[in-house]
Amino acid sequence: MPSDWKSRIIRMTEHPAARASKIDASFFPPASKSLLAEVERRSGFDIPPEFRDYLAVSDGLEAQRGEIWPILPLSRWKWIDDLRAVPVPAFRFGESPRFRYLVFTDDSPTIHRHDIAGAEVEFFARNLTQYLEKIFRGEG
C-alpha cells in the first residue's frame, strides 16, 4: 500500500499558522534501501518504522524555503550515543534555526528537541505525525 505522507503533509501546510508563517513543504526522491541499511549498520540500531515509511517516499523534507528541515536527508542524519548528552541513543534527524530534533531508539521512539542555545533536551512529540503537525503549526 503506498504511503500517504505527501498528501498528509500538504494538508498540514494549509493550516492557518503554516500559511501565516509561509511554512511550505518540499519533497525529494526516496532514500535508497542501501543507504538505510548503511545508516542502521553504522549505528547498530534500526530506524524507527514510521521514519522508514516516510523515507521510502522522500529522503528529507524542507520547509519555509530551507529555513526548517523537519527531516534532513538521511545522509545528514547524525548518530548520537553519548549518554552524557542524551538519555538513550538517538538519531538527530531534523533542525530549525533554534532547535535540533532527535528520535530516541528505545522501545517507544519519541521525538525530543535540543535548543541550540542551551544544553537541555526536552520531549517534543510522541511520534513523527505529531511532530510534523507541531512543526507546521509553527510550534517548532
VMD Tcl script that builds the backbone (N, CA, C; Angstrom):
set m [mol new atoms 420]
animate dup $m
set s [atomselect $m all]
$s set {name element resname resid chain x y z} {
  {N N MET 1 A 0.853 -1.186 0.000}
  {CA C MET 1 A 0.000 0.000 0.000}
  {C C MET 1 A 0.896 1.245 0.000}
  {N N PRO 2 A 0.689 2.157 -0.939}
  {CA C PRO 2 A 1.523 3.364 -0.979}
  {C C PRO 2 A 1.255 4.265 0.236}
  {N N SER 3 A 2.326 4.873 0.708}
  {CA C SER 3 A 2.210 5.765 1.859}
  {C C SER 3 A 1.527 7.067 1.439}
  {N N ASP 4 A 0.788 7.646 2.359}
  {CA C ASP 4 A 0.104 8.906 2.061}
  {C C ASP 4 A 0.800 10.102 2.720}
  {N N TRP 5 A 2.092 9.966 3.026}
  {CA C TRP 5 A 2.822 11.037 3.705}
  {C C TRP 5 A 2.712 12.369 2.973}
  {N N LYS 6 A 2.906 12.363 1.675}
  {CA C LYS 6 A 2.907 13.635 0.935}
  {C C LYS 6 A 1.568 14.344 1.050}
  {N N SER 7 A 0.478 13.634 0.848}
  {CA C SER 7 A -0.835 14.290 0.933}
  {C C SER 7 A -1.118 14.764 2.352}
  {N N ARG 8 A -0.712 13.996 3.357}
  {CA C ARG 8 A -0.921 14.421 4.749}
  {C C ARG 8 A -0.130 15.692 5.054}
  {N N ILE 9 A 1.119 15.746 4.587}
  {CA C ILE 9 A 1.950 16.930 4.849}
  {C C ILE 9 A 1.436 18.137 4.081}
  {N N ILE 10 A 1.001 17.935 2.866}
  {CA C ILE 10 A 0.442 19.057 2.103}
  {C C ILE 10 A -0.769 19.632 2.839}
  {N N ARG 11 A -1.601 18.762 3.420}
  {CA C ARG 11 A -2.731 19.268 4.224}
  {C C ARG 11 A -2.231 20.075 5.427}
  {N N MET 12 A -1.115 19.646 6.032}
  {CA C MET 12 A -0.556 20.383 7.167}
  {C C MET 12 A -0.104 21.781 6.750}
  {N N THR 13 A 0.376 21.933 5.522}
  {CA C THR 13 A 0.821 23.258 5.053}
  {C C THR 13 A -0.355 24.214 4.880}
  {N N GLU 14 A -1.574 23.684 4.863}
  {CA C GLU 14 A -2.767 24.511 4.718}
  {C C GLU 14 A -3.289 25.021 6.057}
  {N N HIS 15 A -2.693 24.597 7.160}
  {CA C HIS 15 A -3.079 25.083 8.490}
  {C C HIS 15 A -2.861 26.596 8.514}
  {N N PRO 16 A -3.761 27.354 9.151}
  {CA C PRO 16 A -3.607 28.822 9.178}
  {C C PRO 16 A -2.236 29.290 9.679}
  {N N ALA 17 A -1.688 28.638 10.693}
  {CA C ALA 17 A -0.370 29.052 11.204}
  {C C ALA 17 A 0.718 28.785 10.169}
  {N N ALA 18 A 0.608 27.671 9.445}
  {CA C ALA 18 A 1.592 27.362 8.402}
  {C C ALA 18 A 1.504 28.402 7.287}
  {N N ARG 19 A 0.315 28.752 6.900}
  {CA C ARG 19 A 0.152 29.772 5.845}
  {C C ARG 19 A 0.686 31.125 6.307}
  {N N ALA 20 A 0.370 31.503 7.536}
  {CA C ALA 20 A 0.817 32.805 8.051}
  {C C ALA 20 A 2.339 32.885 8.109}
  {N N SER 21 A 2.990 31.791 8.463}
  {CA C SER 21 A 4.452 31.770 8.560}
  {C C SER 21 A 5.130 31.318 7.264}
  {N N LYS 22 A 4.309 31.049 6.248}
  {CA C LYS 22 A 4.817 30.579 4.947}
  {C C LYS 22 A 5.651 29.303 5.101}
  {N N ILE 23 A 5.121 28.370 5.909}
  {CA C ILE 23 A 5.789 27.081 6.102}
  {C C ILE 23 A 5.265 26.132 5.028}
  {N N ASP 24 A 6.015 26.045 3.955}
  {CA C ASP 24 A 5.668 25.173 2.842}
  {C C ASP 24 A 6.363 23.828 3.007}
  {N N ALA 25 A 6.308 22.978 2.001}
  {CA C ALA 25 A 6.967 21.671 2.072}
  {C C ALA 25 A 7.562 21.323 0.713}
  {N N SER 26 A 8.806 20.887 0.729}
  {CA C SER 26 A 9.469 20.391 -0.481}
  {C C SER 26 A 9.920 18.958 -0.228}
  {N N PHE 27 A 9.589 18.083 -1.180}
  {CA C PHE 27 A 9.910 16.668 -1.073}
  {C C PHE 27 A 11.058 16.320 -2.016}
  {N N PHE 28 A 11.623 15.131 -1.814}
  {CA C PHE 28 A 12.774 14.673 -2.583}
  {C C PHE 28 A 12.542 13.234 -3.033}
  {N N PRO 29 A 13.393 12.707 -3.900}
  {CA C PRO 29 A 13.263 11.276 -4.251}
  {C C PRO 29 A 13.430 10.416 -3.001}
  {N N PRO 30 A 12.918 9.199 -3.026}
  {CA C PRO 30 A 13.028 8.303 -1.859}
  {C C PRO 30 A 14.481 8.001 -1.495}
  {N N ALA 31 A 14.698 7.688 -0.224}
  {CA C ALA 31 A 16.020 7.234 0.241}
  {C C ALA 31 A 16.245 5.826 -0.293}
  {N N SER 32 A 17.461 5.527 -0.654}
  {CA C SER 32 A 17.755 4.195 -1.174}
  {C C SER 32 A 17.791 3.176 -0.031}
  {N N LYS 33 A 17.442 1.969 -0.353}
  {CA C LYS 33 A 17.488 0.885 0.636}
  {C C LYS 33 A 18.915 0.659 1.114}
  {N N SER 34 A 19.883 0.855 0.217}
  {CA C SER 34 A 21.280 0.644 0.617}
  {C C SER 34 A 21.725 1.708 1.621}
  {N N LEU 35 A 21.264 2.953 1.463}
  {CA C LEU 35 A 21.615 3.998 2.428}
  {C C LEU 35 A 20.946 3.721 3.774}
  {N N LEU 36 A 19.690 3.314 3.754}
  {CA C LEU 36 A 19.010 2.937 5.001}
  {C C LEU 36 A 19.798 1.844 5.724}
  {N N ALA 37 A 20.190 0.827 4.993}
  {CA C ALA 37 A 20.936 -0.281 5.584}
  {C C ALA 37 A 22.282 0.189 6.141}
  {N N GLU 38 A 22.953 1.088 5.432}
  {CA C GLU 38 A 24.252 1.597 5.884}
  {C C GLU 38 A 24.108 2.397 7.183}
  {N N VAL 39 A 23.106 3.266 7.262}
  {CA C VAL 39 A 22.882 4.064 8.475}
  {C C VAL 39 A 22.595 3.141 9.656}
  {N N GLU 40 A 21.786 2.126 9.430}
  {CA C GLU 40 A 21.470 1.190 10.506}
  {C C GLU 40 A 22.690 0.354 10.888}
  {N N ARG 41 A 23.475 -0.048 9.922}
  {CA C ARG 41 A 24.669 -0.840 10.207}
  {C C ARG 41 A 25.662 -0.038 11.046}
  {N N ARG 42 A 25.893 1.225 10.652}
  {CA C ARG 42 A 26.861 2.057 11.380}
  {C C ARG 42 A 26.410 2.342 12.803}
  {N N SER 43 A 25.116 2.568 13.003}
  {CA C SER 43 A 24.622 2.896 14.343}
  {C C SER 43 A 24.371 1.649 15.191}
  {N N GLY 44 A 24.027 0.556 14.546}
  {CA C GLY 44 A 23.654 -0.646 15.282}
  {C C GLY 44 A 22.200 -0.640 15.715}
  {N N PHE 45 A 21.420 0.345 15.241}
  {CA C PHE 45 A 20.010 0.465 15.593}
  {C C PHE 45 A 19.171 0.603 14.336}
  {N N ASP 46 A 17.940 0.103 14.415}
  {CA C ASP 46 A 17.003 0.260 13.305}
  {C C ASP 46 A 16.419 1.661 13.310}
  {N N ILE 47 A 16.225 2.217 12.134}
  {CA C ILE 47 A 15.486 3.468 12.008}
  {C C ILE 47 A 14.036 3.140 12.360}
  {N N PRO 48 A 13.386 3.950 13.211}
  {CA C PRO 48 A 12.007 3.645 13.608}
  {C C PRO 48 A 11.094 3.471 12.378}
  {N N PRO 49 A 10.140 2.539 12.460}
  {CA C PRO 49 A 9.288 2.209 11.307}
  {C C PRO 49 A 8.586 3.409 10.666}
  {N N GLU 50 A 8.076 4.334 11.453}
  {CA C GLU 50 A 7.380 5.490 10.892}
  {C C GLU 50 A 8.336 6.336 10.043}
  {N N PHE 51 A 9.568 6.485 10.498}
  {CA C PHE 51 A 10.575 7.225 9.732}
  {C C PHE 51 A 10.962 6.461 8.472}
  {N N ARG 52 A 11.118 5.164 8.612}
  {CA C ARG 52 A 11.455 4.310 7.460}
  {C C ARG 52 A 10.369 4.440 6.396}
  {N N ASP 53 A 9.111 4.439 6.820}
  {CA C ASP 53 A 7.982 4.589 5.906}
  {C C ASP 53 A 8.061 5.943 5.177}
  {N N TYR 54 A 8.361 7.001 5.934}
  {CA C TYR 54 A 8.485 8.322 5.310}
  {C C TYR 54 A 9.652 8.346 4.317}
  {N N LEU 55 A 10.808 7.833 4.725}
  {CA C LEU 55 A 11.998 7.870 3.871}
  {C C LEU 55 A 11.814 7.073 2.583}
  {N N ALA 56 A 10.896 6.112 2.569}
  {CA C ALA 56 A 10.591 5.372 1.344}
  {C C ALA 56 A 9.844 6.243 0.339}
  {N N VAL 57 A 9.313 7.376 0.810}
  {CA C VAL 57 A 8.590 8.314 -0.045}
  {C C VAL 57 A 9.469 9.499 -0.422}
  {N N SER 58 A 10.242 10.007 0.549}
  {CA C SER 58 A 11.060 11.200 0.320}
  {C C SER 58 A 12.260 11.196 1.262}
  {N N ASP 59 A 13.438 11.367 0.706}
  {CA C ASP 59 A 14.660 11.435 1.512}
  {C C ASP 59 A 14.854 12.868 1.981}
  {N N GLY 60 A 14.087 13.241 2.984}
  {CA C GLY 60 A 14.161 14.579 3.556}
  {C C GLY 60 A 12.873 15.348 3.342}
  {N N LEU 61 A 12.768 16.439 4.076}
  {CA C LEU 61 A 11.632 17.349 3.957}
  {C C LEU 61 A 12.147 18.740 4.290}
  {N N GLU 62 A 12.062 19.618 3.326}
  {CA C GLU 62 A 12.497 21.008 3.508}
  {C C GLU 62 A 11.249 21.865 3.652}
  {N N ALA 63 A 11.289 22.839 4.541}
  {CA C ALA 63 A 10.147 23.734 4.742}
  {C C ALA 63 A 10.639 25.173 4.877}
  {N N GLN 64 A 9.726 26.064 4.651}
  {CA C GLN 64 A 9.989 27.505 4.781}
  {C C GLN 64 A 11.253 27.894 4.003}
  {N N ARG 65 A 11.310 27.381 2.778}
  {CA C ARG 65 A 12.397 27.678 1.835}
  {C C ARG 65 A 13.787 27.442 2.431}
  {N N GLY 66 A 13.934 26.312 3.099}
  {CA C GLY 66 A 15.227 25.912 3.634}
  {C C GLY 66 A 15.539 26.421 5.030}
  {N N GLU 67 A 14.651 27.208 5.623}
  {CA C GLU 67 A 14.859 27.673 6.996}
  {C C GLU 67 A 14.690 26.523 7.989}
  {N N ILE 68 A 13.788 25.611 7.653}
  {CA C ILE 68 A 13.490 24.473 8.524}
  {C C ILE 68 A 13.709 23.195 7.713}
  {N N TRP 69 A 14.358 22.233 8.326}
  {CA C TRP 69 A 14.490 20.890 7.768}
  {C C TRP 69 A 13.818 19.935 8.741}
  {N N PRO 70 A 12.475 19.762 8.655}
  {CA C PRO 70 A 11.806 18.837 9.572}
  {C C PRO 70 A 12.416 17.437 9.512}
  {N N ILE 71 A 12.825 17.016 8.307}
  {CA C ILE 71 A 13.512 15.732 8.159}
  {C C ILE 71 A 14.699 15.971 7.234}
  {N N LEU 72 A 15.881 15.851 7.785}
  {CA C LEU 72 A 17.091 16.009 6.981}
  {C C LEU 72 A 17.234 14.841 6.015}
  {N N PRO 73 A 17.916 15.036 4.889}
  {CA C PRO 73 A 18.248 13.881 4.049}
  {C C PRO 73 A 19.020 12.875 4.911}
  {N N LEU 74 A 18.771 11.613 4.690}
  {CA C LEU 74 A 19.348 10.555 5.520}
  {C C LEU 74 A 20.872 10.649 5.615}
  {N N SER 75 A 21.519 11.094 4.568}
  {CA C SER 75 A 22.985 11.224 4.596}
  {C C SER 75 A 23.452 12.281 5.593}
  {N N ARG 76 A 22.546 13.155 6.058}
  {CA C ARG 76 A 22.896 14.204 7.022}
  {C C ARG 76 A 22.441 13.878 8.443}
  {N N TRP 77 A 21.800 12.724 8.630}
  {CA C TRP 77 A 21.417 12.330 9.989}
  {C C TRP 77 A 22.681 12.099 10.799}
  {N N LYS 78 A 22.598 12.416 12.086}
  {CA C LYS 78 A 23.747 12.203 12.964}
  {C C LYS 78 A 23.359 11.210 14.050}
  {N N TRP 79 A 24.230 10.248 14.280}
  {CA C TRP 79 A 24.031 9.256 15.318}
  {C C TRP 79 A 24.607 9.795 16.612}
  {N N ILE 80 A 23.813 9.796 17.693}
  {CA C ILE 80 A 24.270 10.289 18.994}
  {C C ILE 80 A 24.117 9.155 20.001}
  {N N ASP 81 A 25.247 8.705 20.524}
  {CA C ASP 81 A 25.186 7.651 21.536}
  {C C ASP 81 A 25.963 8.033 22.795}
  {N N ASP 82 A 26.218 9.311 22.957}
  {CA C ASP 82 A 26.884 9.835 24.153}
  {C C ASP 82 A 25.822 10.011 25.235}
  {N N LEU 83 A 25.799 9.111 26.203}
  {CA C LEU 83 A 24.746 9.143 27.221}
  {C C LEU 83 A 24.880 10.324 28.179}
  {N N ARG 84 A 25.940 11.099 28.059}
  {CA C ARG 84 A 26.003 12.361 28.809}
  {C C ARG 84 A 25.162 13.425 28.114}
  {N N ALA 85 A 24.953 13.279 26.795}
  {CA C ALA 85 A 24.187 14.255 26.024}
  {C C ALA 85 A 22.713 13.876 25.909}
  {N N VAL 86 A 22.434 12.571 25.796}
  {CA C VAL 86 A 21.057 12.088 25.661}
  {C C VAL 86 A 20.874 10.854 26.543}
  {N N PRO 87 A 19.660 10.644 27.068}
  {CA C PRO 87 A 19.460 9.513 27.981}
  {C C PRO 87 A 19.494 8.143 27.304}
  {N N VAL 88 A 19.167 8.079 26.016}
  {CA C VAL 88 A 19.255 6.849 25.228}
  {C C VAL 88 A 19.822 7.225 23.859}
  {N N PRO 89 A 20.432 6.278 23.163}
  {CA C PRO 89 A 20.944 6.604 21.824}
  {C C PRO 89 A 19.839 7.170 20.937}
  {N N ALA 90 A 20.222 8.061 20.034}
  {CA C ALA 90 A 19.235 8.762 19.211}
  {C C ALA 90 A 19.826 9.108 17.848}
  {N N PHE 91 A 18.922 9.329 16.903}
  {CA C PHE 91 A 19.290 9.892 15.606}
  {C C PHE 91 A 18.884 11.361 15.616}
  {N N ARG 92 A 19.811 12.257 15.245}
  {CA C ARG 92 A 19.423 13.653 15.005}
  {C C ARG 92 A 18.974 13.709 13.557}
  {N N PHE 93 A 17.702 14.010 13.354}
  {CA C PHE 93 A 17.108 13.896 12.030}
  {C C PHE 93 A 16.538 15.200 11.483}
  {N N GLY 94 A 16.423 16.243 12.295}
  {CA C GLY 94 A 15.804 17.483 11.834}
  {C C GLY 94 A 16.416 18.686 12.507}
  {N N GLU 95 A 16.189 19.863 11.892}
  {CA C GLU 95 A 16.705 21.088 12.502}
  {C C GLU 95 A 15.933 22.304 12.014}
  {N N SER 96 A 15.941 23.295 12.870}
  {CA C SER 96 A 15.359 24.600 12.563}
  {C C SER 96 A 16.377 25.637 13.039}
  {N N PRO 97 A 16.112 26.914 12.822}
  {CA C PRO 97 A 17.089 27.899 13.296}
  {C C PRO 97 A 17.347 27.819 14.808}
  {N N ARG 98 A 16.369 27.338 15.568}
  {CA C ARG 98 A 16.516 27.314 17.030}
  {C C ARG 98 A 16.758 25.930 17.617}
  {N N PHE 99 A 16.248 24.880 16.969}
  {CA C PHE 99 A 16.275 23.540 17.567}
  {C C PHE 99 A 16.901 22.496 16.653}
  {N N ARG 100 A 17.410 21.449 17.295}
  {CA C ARG 100 A 17.780 20.202 16.626}
  {C C ARG 100 A 16.814 19.151 17.163}
  {N N TYR 101 A 16.368 18.262 16.274}
  {CA C TYR 101 A 15.366 17.266 16.650}
  {C C TYR 101 A 15.967 15.872 16.646}
  {N N LEU 102 A 15.622 15.104 17.683}
  {CA C LEU 102 A 16.164 13.771 17.894}
  {C C LEU 102 A 15.032 12.759 17.999}
  {N N VAL 103 A 15.233 11.581 17.437}
  {CA C VAL 103 A 14.320 10.470 17.688}
  {C C VAL 103 A 15.103 9.446 18.485}
  {N N PHE 104 A 14.557 9.104 19.639}
  {CA C PHE 104 A 15.201 8.134 20.506}
  {C C PHE 104 A 14.990 6.728 19.951}
  {N N THR 105 A 15.919 5.839 20.220}
  {CA C THR 105 A 15.880 4.495 19.653}
  {C C THR 105 A 15.447 3.444 20.667}
  {N N ASP 106 A 14.763 3.862 21.716}
  {CA C ASP 106 A 14.292 2.885 22.697}
  {C C ASP 106 A 12.983 2.252 22.218}
  {N N ASP 107 A 12.293 1.552 23.105}
  {CA C ASP 107 A 11.066 0.846 22.721}
  {C C ASP 107 A 9.962 1.768 22.231}
  {N N SER 108 A 9.954 3.011 22.662}
  {CA C SER 108 A 8.948 3.981 22.239}
  {C C SER 108 A 9.678 5.157 21.600}
  {N N PRO 109 A 9.910 5.111 20.297}
  {CA C PRO 109 A 10.733 6.150 19.644}
  {C C PRO 109 A 10.054 7.524 19.648}
  {N N THR 110 A 10.251 8.225 20.741}
  {CA C THR 110 A 9.675 9.559 20.875}
  {C C THR 110 A 10.641 10.600 20.314}
  {N N ILE 111 A 10.098 11.776 20.067}
  {CA C ILE 111 A 10.893 12.848 19.470}
  {C C ILE 111 A 11.144 13.922 20.527}
  {N N HIS 112 A 12.395 14.310 20.600}
  {CA C HIS 112 A 12.831 15.329 21.549}
  {C C HIS 112 A 13.520 16.442 20.777}
  {N N ARG 113 A 13.643 17.574 21.436}
  {CA C ARG 113 A 14.353 18.666 20.779}
  {C C ARG 113 A 15.412 19.225 21.714}
  {N N HIS 114 A 16.439 19.734 21.074}
  {CA C HIS 114 A 17.568 20.318 21.782}
  {C C HIS 114 A 17.658 21.773 21.335}
  {N N ASP 115 A 17.528 22.690 22.291}
  {CA C ASP 115 A 17.671 24.115 21.996}
  {C C ASP 115 A 19.143 24.372 21.706}
  {N N ILE 116 A 19.444 24.877 20.530}
  {CA C ILE 116 A 20.824 25.086 20.114}
  {C C ILE 116 A 21.569 26.004 21.091}
  {N N ALA 117 A 20.848 26.952 21.696}
  {CA C ALA 117 A 21.479 27.891 22.625}
  {C C ALA 117 A 21.609 27.326 24.033}
  {N N GLY 118 A 20.986 26.185 24.305}
  {CA C GLY 118 A 21.022 25.621 25.655}
  {C C GLY 118 A 21.574 24.220 25.652}
  {N N ALA 119 A 21.511 23.596 26.801}
  {CA C ALA 119 A 22.072 22.255 26.934}
  {C C ALA 119 A 20.995 21.191 27.113}
  {N N GLU 120 A 19.778 21.591 27.414}
  {CA C GLU 120 A 18.726 20.636 27.747}
  {C C GLU 120 A 18.091 20.002 26.514}
  {N N VAL 121 A 17.772 18.727 26.659}
  {CA C VAL 121 A 16.995 18.002 25.668}
  {C C VAL 121 A 15.625 17.797 26.288}
  {N N GLU 122 A 14.562 18.179 25.559}
  {CA C GLU 122 A 13.210 18.075 26.110}
  {C C GLU 122 A 12.294 17.301 25.169}
  {N N PHE 123 A 11.296 16.644 25.764}
  {CA C PHE 123 A 10.290 15.926 24.984}
  {C C PHE 123 A 9.578 16.917 24.074}
  {N N PHE 124 A 9.284 16.480 22.826}
  {CA C PHE 124 A 8.568 17.348 21.892}
  {C C PHE 124 A 7.330 16.684 21.294}
  {N N ALA 125 A 7.420 15.419 20.905}
  {CA C ALA 125 A 6.272 14.753 20.277}
  {C C ALA 125 A 6.354 13.244 20.500}
  {N N ARG 126 A 5.197 12.605 20.500}
  {CA C ARG 126 A 5.158 11.156 20.750}
  {C C ARG 126 A 5.464 10.334 19.503}
  {N N ASN 127 A 5.367 10.957 18.298}
  {CA C ASN 127 A 5.648 10.231 17.060}
  {C C ASN 127 A 5.892 11.224 15.918}
  {N N LEU 128 A 6.208 10.702 14.749}
  {CA C LEU 128 A 6.534 11.552 13.602}
  {C C LEU 128 A 5.340 12.389 13.162}
  {N N THR 129 A 4.161 11.817 13.155}
  {CA C THR 129 A 2.969 12.573 12.744}
  {C C THR 129 A 2.736 13.765 13.653}
  {N N GLN 130 A 2.754 13.551 14.972}
  {CA C GLN 130 A 2.538 14.661 15.906}
  {C C GLN 130 A 3.643 15.705 15.761}
  {N N TYR 131 A 4.865 15.259 15.570}
  {CA C TYR 131 A 5.993 16.169 15.363}
  {C C TYR 131 A 5.748 17.071 14.151}
  {N N LEU 132 A 5.382 16.476 13.022}
  {CA C LEU 132 A 5.162 17.277 11.810}
  {C C LEU 132 A 3.990 18.233 11.989}
  {N N GLU 133 A 2.935 17.796 12.647}
  {CA C GLU 133 A 1.805 18.691 12.913}
  {C C GLU 133 A 2.263 19.911 13.701}
  {N N LYS 134 A 3.088 19.699 14.717}
  {CA C LYS 134 A 3.595 20.813 15.522}
  {C C LYS 134 A 4.502 21.734 14.701}
  {N N ILE 135 A 5.346 21.157 13.863}
  {CA C ILE 135 A 6.224 21.974 13.018}
  {C C ILE 135 A 5.387 22.863 12.111}
  {N N PHE 136 A 4.366 22.300 11.471}
  {CA C PHE 136 A 3.580 23.076 10.535}
  {C C PHE 136 A 2.577 24.002 11.219}
  {N N ARG 137 A 2.406 23.880 12.516}
  {CA C ARG 137 A 1.634 24.871 13.288}
  {C C ARG 137 A 2.551 25.965 13.825}
  {N N GLY 138 A 3.839 25.883 13.516}
  {CA C GLY 138 A 4.778 26.899 13.958}
  {C C GLY 138 A 5.253 26.723 15.385}
  {N N GLU 139 A 5.101 25.532 15.962}
  {CA C GLU 139 A 5.489 25.292 17.342}
  {C C GLU 139 A 6.934 24.821 17.482}
  {N N GLY 140 A 7.632 24.681 16.368}
  {CA C GLY 140 A 8.988 24.165 16.414}
  {C C GLY 140 A 9.987 25.238 16.203}
}
mol reanalyze $m
mol bondsrecalc $m
mol representation Tube
mol addrep $m
